[in-house]
Amino acid sequence: MLDKKRKQETQSIFQKVLEDKRAIRECIRKGEDISKIAKEREIKFATPL
């Protein structure tokens, strides 16, 4: 049971990362503010924006 839960959490983490990447890409295409998206989705970047 615990392994199933871990797999679901892992999939949801990867799914969240993919959705975040899509949102960032879309934001760049539209020329919007990336820091706004980062705050909404609680994304941490390696370098400050």
N, CA, C, O and CB atoms as a CASP TS submission, in Angstrom:
PFRMAT TS
TARGET T0000
AUTHOR 0000-0000-0000
METHOD Language model
MODEL 1
PARENT N/A
ATOM      1  N   MET     1       0.829  -1.193   0.000  1.00  0.00           N
ATOM      2  CA  MET     1       0.000   0.000   0.000  1.00  0.00           C
ATOM      3  C   MET     1       0.870   1.251   0.000  1.00  0.00           C
ATOM      4  O   MET     1       0.591   2.211  -0.720  1.00  0.00           O
ATOM      5  CB  MET     1      -0.941   0.001   1.210  1.00  0.00           C
ATOM      6  N   LEU     2       1.917   1.236   0.806  1.00  0.00           N
ATOM      7  CA  LEU     2       2.791   2.391   0.895  1.00  0.00           C
ATOM      8  C   LEU     2       3.494   2.649  -0.443  1.00  0.00           C
ATOM      9  O   LEU     2       3.678   3.801  -0.836  1.00  0.00           O
ATOM     10  CB  LEU     2       3.820   2.191   2.011  1.00  0.00           C
ATOM     11  N   ASP     3       3.886   1.576  -1.140  1.00  0.00           N
ATOM     12  CA  ASP     3       4.543   1.732  -2.438  1.00  0.00           C
ATOM     13  C   ASP     3       3.607   2.369  -3.456  1.00  0.00           C
ATOM     14  O   ASP     3       4.039   3.197  -4.259  1.00  0.00           O
ATOM     15  CB  ASP     3       5.033   0.378  -2.953  1.00  0.00           C
ATOM     16  N   LYS     4       2.326   1.993  -3.432  1.00  0.00           N
ATOM     17  CA  LYS     4       1.361   2.590  -4.355  1.00  0.00           C
ATOM     18  C   LYS     4       1.248   4.085  -4.119  1.00  0.00           C
ATOM     19  O   LYS     4       1.209   4.876  -5.061  1.00  0.00           O
ATOM     20  CB  LYS     4      -0.012   1.928  -4.205  1.00  0.00           C
ATOM     21  N   LYS     5       1.195   4.461  -2.839  1.00  0.00           N
ATOM     22  CA  LYS     5       1.071   5.881  -2.496  1.00  0.00           C
ATOM     23  C   LYS     5       2.305   6.645  -2.966  1.00  0.00           C
ATOM     24  O   LYS     5       2.184   7.749  -3.497  1.00  0.00           O
ATOM     25  CB  LYS     5       0.874   6.063  -0.972  1.00  0.00           C
ATOM     26  N   ARG     6       3.482   6.071  -2.776  1.00  0.00           N
ATOM     27  CA  ARG     6       4.715   6.731  -3.216  1.00  0.00           C
ATOM     28  C   ARG     6       4.710   6.916  -4.732  1.00  0.00           C
ATOM     29  O   ARG     6       5.118   7.966  -5.229  1.00  0.00           O
ATOM     30  CB  ARG     6       5.952   5.915  -2.781  1.00  0.00           C
ATOM     31  N   LYS     7       4.254   5.909  -5.466  1.00  0.00           N
ATOM     32  CA  LYS     7       4.205   6.025  -6.917  1.00  0.00           C
ATOM     33  C   LYS     7       3.258   7.133  -7.340  1.00  0.00           C
ATOM     34  O   LYS     7       3.561   7.897  -8.257  1.00  0.00           O
ATOM     35  CB  LYS     7       3.782   4.703  -7.544  1.00  0.00           C
ATOM     36  N   GLN     8       2.103   7.226  -6.673  1.00  0.00           N
ATOM     37  CA  GLN     8       1.144   8.273  -7.007  1.00  0.00           C
ATOM     38  C   GLN     8       1.720   9.642  -6.700  1.00  0.00           C
ATOM     39  O   GLN     8       1.549  10.572  -7.488  1.00  0.00           O
ATOM     40  CB  GLN     8      -0.167   8.068  -6.247  1.00  0.00           C
ATOM     41  N   GLU     9       2.413   9.789  -5.548  1.00  0.00           N
ATOM     42  CA  GLU     9       3.023  11.058  -5.201  1.00  0.00           C
ATOM     43  C   GLU     9       4.115  11.417  -6.199  1.00  0.00           C
ATOM     44  O   GLU     9       4.225  12.566  -6.627  1.00  0.00           O
ATOM     45  CB  GLU     9       3.591  11.008  -3.784  1.00  0.00           C
ATOM     46  N   THR    10       4.915  10.429  -6.564  1.00  0.00           N
ATOM     47  CA  THR    10       5.985  10.670  -7.524  1.00  0.00           C
ATOM     48  C   THR    10       5.411  11.107  -8.863  1.00  0.00           C
ATOM     49  O   THR    10       5.917  12.050  -9.472  1.00  0.00           O
ATOM     50  CB  THR    10       6.847   9.414  -7.698  1.00  0.00           C
ATOM     51  N   GLN    11       4.382  10.450  -9.323  1.00  0.00           N
ATOM     52  CA  GLN    11       3.772  10.823 -10.589  1.00  0.00           C
ATOM     53  C   GLN    11       3.208  12.224 -10.505  1.00  0.00           C
ATOM     54  O   GLN    11       3.337  13.000 -11.452  1.00  0.00           O
ATOM     55  CB  GLN    11       2.678   9.832 -10.978  1.00  0.00           C
ATOM     56  N   SER    12       2.588  12.562  -9.392  1.00  0.00           N
ATOM     57  CA  SER    12       2.002  13.881  -9.279  1.00  0.00           C
ATOM     58  C   SER    12       3.083  14.954  -9.214  1.00  0.00           C
ATOM     59  O   SER    12       2.882  16.063  -9.709  1.00  0.00           O
ATOM     60  CB  SER    12       1.106  13.956  -8.053  1.00  0.00           C
ATOM     61  N   ILE    13       4.229  14.637  -8.607  1.00  0.00           N
ATOM     62  CA  ILE    13       5.335  15.591  -8.578  1.00  0.00           C
ATOM     63  C   ILE    13       5.842  15.829  -9.995  1.00  0.00           C
ATOM     64  O   ILE    13       6.030  16.975 -10.403  1.00  0.00           O
ATOM     65  CB  ILE    13       6.480  15.083  -7.667  1.00  0.00           C
ATOM     66  N   PHE    14       6.062  14.756 -10.743  1.00  0.00           N
ATOM     67  CA  PHE    14       6.521  14.903 -12.113  1.00  0.00           C
ATOM     68  C   PHE    14       5.480  15.616 -12.971  1.00  0.00           C
ATOM     69  O   PHE    14       5.827  16.426 -13.830  1.00  0.00           O
ATOM     70  CB  PHE    14       6.849  13.541 -12.708  1.00  0.00           C
ATOM     71  N   GLN    15       4.226  15.319 -12.740  1.00  0.00           N
ATOM     72  CA  GLN    15       3.153  15.980 -13.480  1.00  0.00           C
ATOM     73  C   GLN    15       3.153  17.472 -13.179  1.00  0.00           C
ATOM     74  O   GLN    15       2.970  18.290 -14.081  1.00  0.00           O
ATOM     75  CB  GLN    15       1.784  15.360 -13.129  1.00  0.00           C
ATOM     76  N   LYS    16       3.359  17.828 -11.918  1.00  0.00           N
ATOM     77  CA  LYS    16       3.406  19.241 -11.530  1.00  0.00           C
ATOM     78  C   LYS    16       4.573  19.943 -12.213  1.00  0.00           C
ATOM     79  O   LYS    16       4.431  21.068 -12.693  1.00  0.00           O
ATOM     80  CB  LYS    16       3.523  19.381  -9.998  1.00  0.00           C
ATOM     81  N   VAL    17       5.724  19.281 -12.257  1.00  0.00           N
ATOM     82  CA  VAL    17       6.897  19.871 -12.908  1.00  0.00           C
ATOM     83  C   VAL    17       6.612  20.113 -14.386  1.00  0.00           C
ATOM     84  O   VAL    17       6.954  21.170 -14.916  1.00  0.00           O
ATOM     85  CB  VAL    17       8.133  18.957 -12.742  1.00  0.00           C
ATOM     86  N   LEU    18       5.993  19.153 -15.051  1.00  0.00           N
ATOM     87  CA  LEU    18       5.673  19.312 -16.464  1.00  0.00           C
ATOM     88  C   LEU    18       4.681  20.457 -16.688  1.00  0.00           C
ATOM     89  O   LEU    18       4.823  21.229 -17.636  1.00  0.00           O
ATOM     90  CB  LEU    18       5.105  18.010 -17.023  1.00  0.00           C
ATOM     91  N   GLU    19       3.687  20.561 -15.818  1.00  0.00           N
ATOM     92  CA  GLU    19       2.725  21.652 -15.939  1.00  0.00           C
ATOM     93  C   GLU    19       3.388  23.000 -15.695  1.00  0.00           C
ATOM     94  O   GLU    19       3.063  23.984 -16.360  1.00  0.00           O
ATOM     95  CB  GLU    19       1.570  21.452 -14.963  1.00  0.00           C
ATOM     96  N   ASP    20       4.322  23.047 -14.738  1.00  0.00           N
ATOM     97  CA  ASP    20       5.056  24.288 -14.472  1.00  0.00           C
ATOM     98  C   ASP    20       5.900  24.693 -15.677  1.00  0.00           C
ATOM     99  O   ASP    20       5.963  25.869 -16.036  1.00  0.00           O
ATOM    100  CB  ASP    20       5.951  24.128 -13.234  1.00  0.00           C
ATOM    101  N   LYS    21       6.544  23.711 -16.292  1.00  0.00           N
ATOM    102  CA  LYS    21       7.355  24.010 -17.475  1.00  0.00           C
ATOM    103  C   LYS    21       6.493  24.555 -18.609  1.00  0.00           C
ATOM    104  O   LYS    21       6.889  25.491 -19.303  1.00  0.00           O
ATOM    105  CB  LYS    21       8.103  22.755 -17.942  1.00  0.00           C
ATOM    106  N   ARG    22       5.324  23.972 -18.789  1.00  0.00           N
ATOM    107  CA  ARG    22       4.411  24.460 -19.831  1.00  0.00           C
ATOM    108  C   ARG    22       3.970  25.890 -19.542  1.00  0.00           C
ATOM    109  O   ARG    22       3.897  26.724 -20.444  1.00  0.00           O
ATOM    110  CB  ARG    22       3.180  23.543 -19.943  1.00  0.00           C
ATOM    111  N   ALA    23       3.677  26.161 -18.271  1.00  0.00           N
ATOM    112  CA  ALA    23       3.232  27.501 -17.887  1.00  0.00           C
ATOM    113  C   ALA    23       4.342  28.528 -18.112  1.00  0.00           C
ATOM    114  O   ALA    23       4.075  29.634 -18.580  1.00  0.00           O
ATOM    115  CB  ALA    23       2.786  27.518 -16.414  1.00  0.00           C
ATOM    116  N   ILE    24       5.575  28.170 -17.784  1.00  0.00           N
ATOM    117  CA  ILE    24       6.706  29.085 -17.994  1.00  0.00           C
ATOM    118  C   ILE    24       6.915  29.323 -19.479  1.00  0.00           C
ATOM    119  O   ILE    24       7.126  30.459 -19.904  1.00  0.00           O
ATOM    120  CB  ILE    24       7.998  28.522 -17.357  1.00  0.00           C
ATOM    121  N   ARG    25       6.858  28.265 -20.268  1.00  0.00           N
ATOM    122  CA  ARG    25       7.044  28.395 -21.710  1.00  0.00           C
ATOM    123  C   ARG    25       5.970  29.299 -22.315  1.00  0.00           C
ATOM    124  O   ARG    25       6.264  30.161 -23.142  1.00  0.00           O
ATOM    125  CB  ARG    25       7.016  27.012 -22.382  1.00  0.00           C
ATOM    126  N   GLU    26       4.731  29.094 -21.895  1.00  0.00           N
ATOM    127  CA  GLU    26       3.615  29.902 -22.395  1.00  0.00           C
ATOM    128  C   GLU    26       3.785  31.363 -21.979  1.00  0.00           C
ATOM    129  O   GLU    26       3.494  32.274 -22.754  1.00  0.00           O
ATOM    130  CB  GLU    26       2.266  29.351 -21.874  1.00  0.00           C
ATOM    131  N   CYS    27       4.250  31.574 -20.774  1.00  0.00           N
ATOM    132  CA  CYS    27       4.478  32.920 -20.267  1.00  0.00           C
ATOM    133  C   CYS    27       5.543  33.631 -21.106  1.00  0.00           C
ATOM    134  O   CYS    27       5.390  34.806 -21.439  1.00  0.00           O
ATOM    135  CB  CYS    27       4.900  32.874 -18.785  1.00  0.00           C
ATOM    136  N   ILE    28       6.601  32.930 -21.440  1.00  0.00           N
ATOM    137  CA  ILE    28       7.663  33.514 -22.255  1.00  0.00           C
ATOM    138  C   ILE    28       7.143  33.838 -23.651  1.00  0.00           C
ATOM    139  O   ILE    28       7.464  34.892 -24.200  1.00  0.00           O
ATOM    140  CB  ILE    28       8.869  32.559 -22.341  1.00  0.00           C
ATOM    141  N   ARG    29       6.353  32.955 -24.222  1.00  0.00           N
ATOM    142  CA  ARG    29       5.793  33.194 -25.558  1.00  0.00           C
ATOM    143  C   ARG    29       4.925  34.447 -25.591  1.00  0.00           C
ATOM    144  O   ARG    29       4.979  35.232 -26.538  1.00  0.00           O
ATOM    145  CB  ARG    29       4.974  31.987 -26.009  1.00  0.00           C
ATOM    146  N   LYS    30       4.120  34.622 -24.539  1.00  0.00           N
ATOM    147  CA  LYS    30       3.221  35.767 -24.492  1.00  0.00           C
ATOM    148  C   LYS    30       3.912  37.038 -24.034  1.00  0.00           C
ATOM    149  O   LYS    30       3.351  38.127 -24.162  1.00  0.00           O
ATOM    150  CB  LYS    30       2.065  35.471 -23.585  1.00  0.00           C
ATOM    151  N   GLY    31       5.124  36.917 -23.502  1.00  0.00           N
ATOM    152  CA  GLY    31       5.867  38.077 -23.035  1.00  0.00           C
ATOM    153  C   GLY    31       5.388  38.596 -21.693  1.00  0.00           C
ATOM    154  O   GLY    31       5.514  39.787 -21.406  1.00  0.00           O
ATOM    155  N   GLU    32       4.841  37.716 -20.870  1.00  0.00           N
ATOM    156  CA  GLU    32       4.332  38.105 -19.563  1.00  0.00           C
ATOM    157  C   GLU    32       5.443  38.056 -18.514  1.00  0.00           C
ATOM    158  O   GLU    32       6.585  37.708 -18.816  1.00  0.00           O
ATOM    159  CB  GLU    32       3.168  37.197 -19.150  1.00  0.00           C
ATOM    160  N   ASP    33       5.091  38.408 -17.285  1.00  0.00           N
ATOM    161  CA  ASP    33       6.045  38.448 -16.180  1.00  0.00           C
ATOM    162  C   ASP    33       6.217  37.058 -15.573  1.00  0.00           C
ATOM    163  O   ASP    33       5.261  36.483 -15.054  1.00  0.00           O
ATOM    164  CB  ASP    33       5.584  39.449 -15.103  1.00  0.00           C
ATOM    165  N   ILE    34       7.430  36.520 -15.637  1.00  0.00           N
ATOM    166  CA  ILE    34       7.700  35.175 -15.140  1.00  0.00           C
ATOM    167  C   ILE    34       7.615  35.127 -13.619  1.00  0.00           C
ATOM    168  O   ILE    34       7.187  34.116 -13.060  1.00  0.00           O
ATOM    169  CB  ILE    34       9.077  34.702 -15.605  1.00  0.00           C
ATOM    170  N   SER    35       8.014  36.198 -12.940  1.00  0.00           N
ATOM    171  CA  SER    35       7.990  36.183 -11.478  1.00  0.00           C
ATOM    172  C   SER    35       6.570  36.039 -10.944  1.00  0.00           C
ATOM    173  O   SER    35       6.371  35.477  -9.866  1.00  0.00           O
ATOM    174  CB  SER    35       8.626  37.454 -10.926  1.00  0.00           C
ATOM    175  N   LYS    36       5.584  36.536 -11.679  1.00  0.00           N
ATOM    176  CA  LYS    36       4.188  36.383 -11.271  1.00  0.00           C
ATOM    177  C   LYS    36       3.790  34.899 -11.286  1.00  0.00           C
ATOM    178  O   LYS    36       3.161  34.406 -10.350  1.00  0.00           O
ATOM    179  CB  LYS    36       3.256  37.205 -12.201  1.00  0.00           C
ATOM    180  N   ILE    37       4.164  34.203 -12.357  1.00  0.00           N
ATOM    181  CA  ILE    37       3.887  32.764 -12.471  1.00  0.00           C
ATOM    182  C   ILE    37       4.620  32.006 -11.365  1.00  0.00           C
ATOM    183  O   ILE    37       4.066  31.086 -10.764  1.00  0.00           O
ATOM    184  CB  ILE    37       4.311  32.227 -13.871  1.00  0.00           C
ATOM    185  N   ALA    38       5.875  32.399 -11.101  1.00  0.00           N
ATOM    186  CA  ALA    38       6.666  31.729 -10.073  1.00  0.00           C
ATOM    187  C   ALA    38       6.005  31.865  -8.698  1.00  0.00           C
ATOM    188  O   ALA    38       5.990  30.907  -7.924  1.00  0.00           O
ATOM    189  CB  ALA    38       8.091  32.305 -10.038  1.00  0.00           C
ATOM    190  N   LYS    39       5.468  33.029  -8.393  1.00  0.00           N
ATOM    191  CA  LYS    39       4.796  33.214  -7.103  1.00  0.00           C
ATOM    192  C   LYS    39       3.515  32.398  -7.032  1.00  0.00           C
ATOM    193  O   LYS    39       3.237  31.773  -6.008  1.00  0.00           O
ATOM    194  CB  LYS    39       4.485  34.696  -6.866  1.00  0.00           C
ATOM    195  N   GLU    40       2.735  32.393  -8.100  1.00  0.00           N
ATOM    196  CA  GLU    40       1.475  31.654  -8.109  1.00  0.00           C
ATOM    197  C   GLU    40       1.692  30.156  -7.931  1.00  0.00           C
ATOM    198  O   GLU    40       0.962  29.502  -7.187  1.00  0.00           O
ATOM    199  CB  GLU    40       0.727  31.914  -9.404  1.00  0.00           C
ATOM    200  N   ARG    41       2.686  29.623  -8.607  1.00  0.00           N
ATOM    201  CA  ARG    41       2.924  28.177  -8.592  1.00  0.00           C
ATOM    202  C   ARG    41       3.995  27.757  -7.595  1.00  0.00           C
ATOM    203  O   ARG    41       4.326  26.576  -7.500  1.00  0.00           O
ATOM    204  CB  ARG    41       3.317  27.711  -9.966  1.00  0.00           C
ATOM    205  N   GLU    42       4.545  28.729  -6.842  1.00  0.00           N
ATOM    206  CA  GLU    42       5.592  28.472  -5.858  1.00  0.00           C
ATOM    207  C   GLU    42       6.791  27.768  -6.492  1.00  0.00           C
ATOM    208  O   GLU    42       7.254  26.737  -6.003  1.00  0.00           O
ATOM    209  CB  GLU    42       5.039  27.633  -4.706  1.00  0.00           C
ATOM    210  N   ILE    43       7.280  28.342  -7.582  1.00  0.00           N
ATOM    211  CA  ILE    43       8.428  27.795  -8.293  1.00  0.00           C
ATOM    212  C   ILE    43       9.685  28.504  -7.791  1.00  0.00           C
ATOM    213  O   ILE    43       9.709  29.729  -7.670  1.00  0.00           O
ATOM    214  CB  ILE    43       8.266  27.957  -9.844  1.00  0.00           C
ATOM    215  N   LYS    44      10.712  27.738  -7.504  1.00  0.00           N
ATOM    216  CA  LYS    44      11.996  28.280  -7.079  1.00  0.00           C
ATOM    217  C   LYS    44      12.982  28.126  -8.231  1.00  0.00           C
ATOM    218  O   LYS    44      13.150  27.030  -8.767  1.00  0.00           O
ATOM    219  CB  LYS    44      12.518  27.565  -5.787  1.00  0.00           C
ATOM    220  N   PHE    45      13.632  29.223  -8.610  1.00  0.00           N
ATOM    221  CA  PHE    45      14.638  29.193  -9.655  1.00  0.00           C
ATOM    222  C   PHE    45      16.024  29.198  -9.030  1.00  0.00           C
ATOM    223  O   PHE    45      16.202  29.688  -7.915  1.00  0.00           O
ATOM    224  CB  PHE    45      14.467  30.382 -10.613  1.00  0.00           C
ATOM    225  N   ALA    46      16.999  28.661  -9.733  1.00  0.00           N
ATOM    226  CA  ALA    46      18.360  28.609  -9.220  1.00  0.00           C
ATOM    227  C   ALA    46      18.970  30.011  -9.145  1.00  0.00           C
ATOM    228  O   ALA    46      19.750  30.309  -8.240  1.00  0.00           O
ATOM    229  CB  ALA    46      19.225  27.699 -10.099  1.00  0.00           C
ATOM    230  N   THR    47      18.611  30.856 -10.092  1.00  0.00           N
ATOM    231  CA  THR    47      19.079  32.243 -10.078  1.00  0.00           C
ATOM    232  C   THR    47      17.907  33.167  -9.870  1.00  0.00           C
ATOM    233  O   THR    47      16.811  32.892 -10.358  1.00  0.00           O
ATOM    234  CB  THR    47      19.817  32.598 -11.383  1.00  0.00           C
ATOM    235  N   PRO    48      18.110  34.258  -9.156  1.00  0.00           N
ATOM    236  CA  PRO    48      16.982  35.179  -8.932  1.00  0.00           C
ATOM    237  C   PRO    48      16.527  35.839 -10.224  1.00  0.00           C
ATOM    238  O   PRO    48      17.312  36.039 -11.150  1.00  0.00           O
ATOM    239  CB  PRO    48      17.366  36.255  -7.917  1.00  0.00           C
ATOM    240  N   LEU    49      15.242  36.171 -10.266  1.00  0.00           N
ATOM    241  CA  LEU    49      14.691  36.819 -11.459  1.00  0.00           C
ATOM    242  C   LEU    49      14.833  38.311 -11.391  1.00  0.00           C
ATOM    243  O   LEU    49      14.420  39.013 -12.314  1.00  0.00           O
ATOM    244  CB  LEU    49      13.238  36.458 -11.641  1.00  0.00           C
TER
END
